[in-house]
Amino acid sequence: MSVAIPGSINDVNAQWLADATGLDIKTADIGIIGVGVGVASAVYRAKLTGNNCPESVIVKMPALDEAAVFTSTILRMYIREVRFFKTLAKECPVITPKSYFGEINEETSQFAMVLEDLAGHRIVDQTVGITIDDARRAVDALAKIHAKWWGRADGLAADGTTIPFSDPIYPAVLPVVFAEGWEKVKKELDLTESIIKIGEKFGAALGGLMTSFSEGVTTLAHGDFRADNMMFTKNNEFVLYDFQLIGTGSGAYDLAYFVTQSLTPEDASKYEQELFERWLEGLRANGVTDIDRDQLWLQYRGTALFCLIYPVVASRGMNLNEPRSRALVETMNSRFERAFHELDLAKLI
């Protein structure tokens, strides 16, 4: 039976969830999950009663902020995640949430997903910073993902499952949305001199940076590989979610985004080279042979520079007076500052 995509969370109830998932659901108590959690999407938890159904599921729908919906629609973010769970999740070599339902109107980007609720696994607070032991586990998992699609990801871009980092949509859209976010953070946050200096000329450099991430052998990149998008089971198994930014490009992109933005500045400084080498060894251990270390390190540094875009663009859909949202943006900015100086990123712009 075909199930209609709900127009809003008000259209999601026990009957709709039962029809969408095939589960015997009798009641559903639905509430939004926190603030500062879903930036590109609105994320809800539905507490369920019924026969042989889980205690709860996660429902994802378009963001409540119009600016976030605009960016997500232009960049096909909702389409990418729905397609991931339909076509790639079963091949993914790490644990991901089970998908009960996922449909999208690709013309309007109206979508809804019903996913396994991962509550109960150990979470990591990105604003606090991931521990080095967990970081090593995450890097080992990342190497498995990259090795799985190493040299195979161009086909994913060709069929629309991913967007290549070299796609012209990025230089067309990102400078515009960055400029909007830049004006907001300049007004509402205390920025360092380095960030101000780079931010003023950042938009013009975005196209070249994104193109550089598609040079050499490409793979499936998660695109948002950070502490807030991962968990660990009681046995310390790695769990990954949020696939709205999957792309085709350099695996160094994911690694640099993770290390520079999910570790504290002190730990990133101490362990950066170790984690980079660990990732390379993980690729080799999973069968990758054509590794250009120098190119990957350059792409790592380029990504560290590019990471300024994340807090700035995300701020467009955030209330920066809300403590969690503000802390996330300020933390990402301070970690960018560390990378900017230690990786000599001024030479790349």
C-alpha positions in Angstrom: 0.0 0.0 0.0 1.3 3.4 -0.9 1.7 5.7 2.0 1.5 9.5 1.5 4.4 11.7 2.6 3.1 13.8 5.5 3.0 17.5 4.9 4.0 18.2 8.5 4.5 16.4 11.8 0.9 17.1 12.6 0.0 14.5 9.9 2.1 11.9 11.7 0.1 9.7 14.1 -0.1 6.1 15.1 -2.1 5.1 12.1 0.3 6.7 9.7 3.3 5.2 11.4 1.7 1.7 11.3 0.9 2.1 7.6 4.4 3.4 6.8 6.4 0.8 8.8 4.2 -2.2 8.7 4.4 -2.4 12.5 1.4 -3.1 14.7 1.4 0.3 16.4 -1.5 1.3 18.6 -0.5 4.7 20.0 2.3 7.2 19.3 3.4 10.0 21.5 5.5 12.3 19.3 7.8 15.1 20.4 10.7 17.0 18.8 14.2 16.0 20.0 16.1 18.9 21.7 17.4 22.0 20.1 20.6 22.3 18.1 20.1 18.6 17.1 18.5 18.8 13.7 19.9 21.7 11.7 19.0 20.5 8.2 16.0 18.4 9.3 13.5 18.4 12.1 14.0 15.3 14.2 11.3 13.8 16.4 11.0 10.8 18.7 7.7 8.8 18.6 7.1 6.7 21.7 5.0 3.7 20.7 2.7 1.1 22.1 1.5 -1.9 20.2 2.3 -5.6 19.5 5.9 -6.5 18.8 6.9 -2.9 17.9 9.9 -1.0 19.3 9.4 1.3 22.2 10.2 4.3 20.0 11.3 5.3 16.5 12.8 8.5 15.1 10.9 10.5 12.5 12.8 12.9 10.2 11.2 15.6 8.2 12.2 19.0 6.6 13.7 21.6 8.9 11.4 24.1 10.6 13.6 27.0 9.5 12.9 28.1 5.9 16.6 29.1 5.3 17.7 25.6 6.3 15.0 24.0 4.1 16.2 26.1 1.1 19.8 25.1 1.5 18.9 21.4 2.1 16.7 21.4 -1.0 19.1 23.1 -3.3 21.9 20.7 -2.2 19.6 17.7 -2.5 20.3 16.8 1.1 17.0 15.1 1.8 17.2 13.1 -1.5 20.7 11.9 -0.6 19.7 10.5 2.7 16.6 8.8 1.5 18.6 7.2 -1.3 21.4 6.1 1.0 19.0 4.0 3.1 17.3 2.6 0.0 20.4 1.6 -1.9 23.7 1.8 0.2 22.9 1.1 3.8 22.9 -2.6 3.3 26.5 -2.4 2.0 27.8 -0.1 4.7 30.5 -1.9 6.7 29.6 -0.1 10.0 26.4 0.0 12.0 23.7 2.4 10.8 20.1 2.8 12.0 17.5 0.5 10.6 15.2 2.3 8.2 11.5 1.5 8.5 10.3 4.0 5.9 11.8 6.6 3.7 10.1 8.5 0.8 10.7 11.8 -0.9 9.1 13.9 -3.5 12.2 14.8 -5.5 10.6 17.7 -7.2 9.7 19.5 -3.9 12.0 17.7 -1.4 9.1 17.1 0.9 10.2 13.9 2.7 9.7 11.7 5.7 11.9 9.0 7.2 11.2 6.6 10.1 14.4 5.2 11.6 15.5 3.0 14.4 15.8 4.9 17.7 19.4 4.6 18.8 18.7 5.8 22.3 20.7 3.7 24.8 24.0 3.7 22.9 26.8 5.9 24.3 26.8 9.4 22.8 29.6 11.9 22.4 29.1 15.6 22.9 30.9 17.4 20.2 31.2 20.6 22.2 33.1 18.6 24.9 35.2 16.7 22.4 35.7 13.0 21.6 38.2 11.0 23.5 41.3 9.7 21.7 40.2 6.1 22.2 36.8 6.8 20.6 38.5 8.9 17.9 40.7 5.9 17.0 37.6 3.7 16.8 35.9 6.3 14.5 38.9 6.5 12.2 39.1 2.7 11.9 35.4 2.7 10.9 35.9 5.5 8.5 38.8 3.7 6.8 36.4 0.7 6.3 33.8 2.9 4.7 36.2 4.6 2.4 37.9 1.3 1.4 34.4 -0.1 0.6 33.8 2.5 -2.1 37.3 3.4 -3.0 37.4 4.1 -6.8 33.7 3.1 -7.1 32.0 6.4 -6.1 31.8 8.1 -9.5 29.0 5.8 -10.3 27.1 6.9 -7.2 27.3 10.5 -8.4 26.3 9.5 -11.9 23.0 8.0 -10.7 22.2 10.9 -8.3 22.8 9.0 -5.0 25.6 11.4 -4.1 26.8 14.8 -5.4 30.5 15.0 -6.4 32.5 17.6 -4.6 33.3 19.2 -8.0 29.6 19.7 -8.9 28.9 23.3 -10.0 26.1 23.5 -7.5 28.6 24.1 -4.8 30.3 27.3 -6.1 26.9 28.5 -7.2 25.2 28.1 -3.8 27.8 28.0 -1.1 29.2 31.5 -1.4 25.6 32.9 -1.2 24.6 30.9 1.9 28.0 31.5 3.5 27.6 35.3 3.0 24.2 35.2 4.7 25.6 33.2 7.7 28.7 35.4 7.8 26.7 38.6 8.3 24.8 36.8 11.1 27.9 35.5 13.0 29.7 38.8 12.7 26.9 40.5 14.4 26.1 37.9 17.1 29.4 36.3 17.9 32.9 37.4 19.0 35.1 36.3 16.2 38.9 36.2 16.2 41.0 38.3 14.0 42.1 35.2 12.0 38.5 34.1 11.3 37.5 37.6 10.3 40.4 37.9 7.9 39.7 34.6 6.3 35.9 35.0 6.3 36.0 38.1 4.3 37.6 36.4 1.3 36.3 32.9 1.9 33.4 32.9 -0.5 35.6 33.5 -3.5 37.8 30.5 -2.6 35.0 27.9 -2.2 34.8 26.8 -5.8 38.5 25.9 -6.0 38.5 24.2 -2.7 35.6 21.9 -3.6 37.1 21.0 -6.9 40.4 20.1 -5.2 38.5 17.5 -3.1 37.6 15.5 -6.3 41.2 15.2 -7.5 42.7 11.7 -7.4 40.9 8.5 -6.5 37.4 9.2 -5.1 35.3 7.3 -2.6 32.0 7.7 -0.8 32.4 10.5 1.7 29.9 10.8 4.6 30.2 14.6 4.4 29.3 15.3 8.0 31.5 12.9 9.9 31.6 14.5 13.3 31.1 13.4 16.9 27.4 14.5 17.1 26.6 12.0 14.2 28.1 8.9 15.9 27.5 6.7 18.8 29.1 3.7 20.4 27.5 0.5 21.7 28.1 -1.0 25.1 30.8 -3.1 23.4 32.3 0.1 21.9 31.1 -0.8 18.4 30.9 2.3 16.1 27.5 3.5 15.0 27.1 6.2 12.3 24.0 8.2 11.2 22.9 11.3 9.3 23.6 10.7 5.7 22.3 13.9 4.2 25.7 15.1 2.9 27.0 12.0 1.3 29.3 12.9 -1.6 31.8 11.6 -4.1 35.3 12.9 -3.4 38.4 12.5 -1.3 38.2 10.4 1.8 40.6 12.9 3.4 37.6 15.3 3.6 35.8 13.2 6.2 39.0 12.6 8.2 40.0 16.3 8.4 36.5 17.4 9.2 36.4 14.8 12.0 39.8 15.4 13.5 39.8 19.2 13.3 36.2 19.6 14.5 35.4 16.7 16.9 38.6 16.7 19.0 39.5 19.4 21.5 42.2 21.7 20.1 44.7 20.2 22.5 44.0 16.6 21.5 43.9 17.5 17.8 47.3 19.1 18.1 48.7 16.0 19.9 47.1 13.2 17.8 46.5 14.7 14.4 49.4 13.0 12.6 48.8 9.7 14.4 45.1 9.6 13.3 46.0 10.5 9.7 48.6 7.7 9.6 46.1 5.3 11.3 43.5 6.1 8.5 46.0 5.3 5.8 46.9 2.1 7.5 43.2 1.3 7.8 42.8 1.8 4.1 45.7 -0.5 3.3 44.4 -3.1 5.7 41.0 -3.1 3.9 42.6 -3.6 0.4 43.4 -0.1 -0.9 46.7 0.1 -2.7 46.6 3.3 -4.8 47.3 5.8 -2.0 48.9 9.2 -2.8 49.8 10.3 0.7 51.0 13.8 -0.3 47.8 14.5 -2.2 45.6 13.3 0.6 47.5 15.4 3.1 47.0 18.5 0.9 43.3 17.6 0.7 43.2 17.2 4.5 44.6 20.7 4.9 42.2 22.1 2.3 39.3 20.5 4.2 40.5 22.0 7.5 40.2 25.4 5.8 36.8 24.6 4.2 35.5 23.7 7.7 34.8 27.3 8.4 31.7 27.0 6.3 30.0 24.5 8.6 29.4 26.8 11.7 28.7 29.8 9.5 26.1 28.2 7.2 24.5 26.2 10.0 24.1 29.4 12.0 21.5 30.6 9.4 19.0 28.1 10.8 20.0 28.5 14.4 18.9 30.7 17.3 22.3 31.7 18.5 20.8 32.9 21.8 20.0 29.2 22.5 23.0 27.9 24.6 23.5 24.5 22.8 23.4 26.1 19.3 25.7 28.9 20.3 28.1 26.6 22.0 28.3 24.3 18.9 29.1 27.2 16.6 31.6 28.8 19.0 33.3 25.5 19.5 33.6 24.8 15.8 35.1 28.3 15.3 37.7 27.8 18.1 38.7 24.5 16.6 39.0 26.0 13.2 41.3 28.6 14.7 43.7 25.9 16.0 43.8 24.2 12.6 44.3 27.5 10.8 47.5 28.2 12.6 49.0 24.7 13.1 48.3 23.5 9.5 49.4 26.8 8.0 46.1 27.2 6.2 46.7 30.8 5.2 48.8 29.5 2.3 45.8 27.8 0.8 43.6 30.9 0.4 
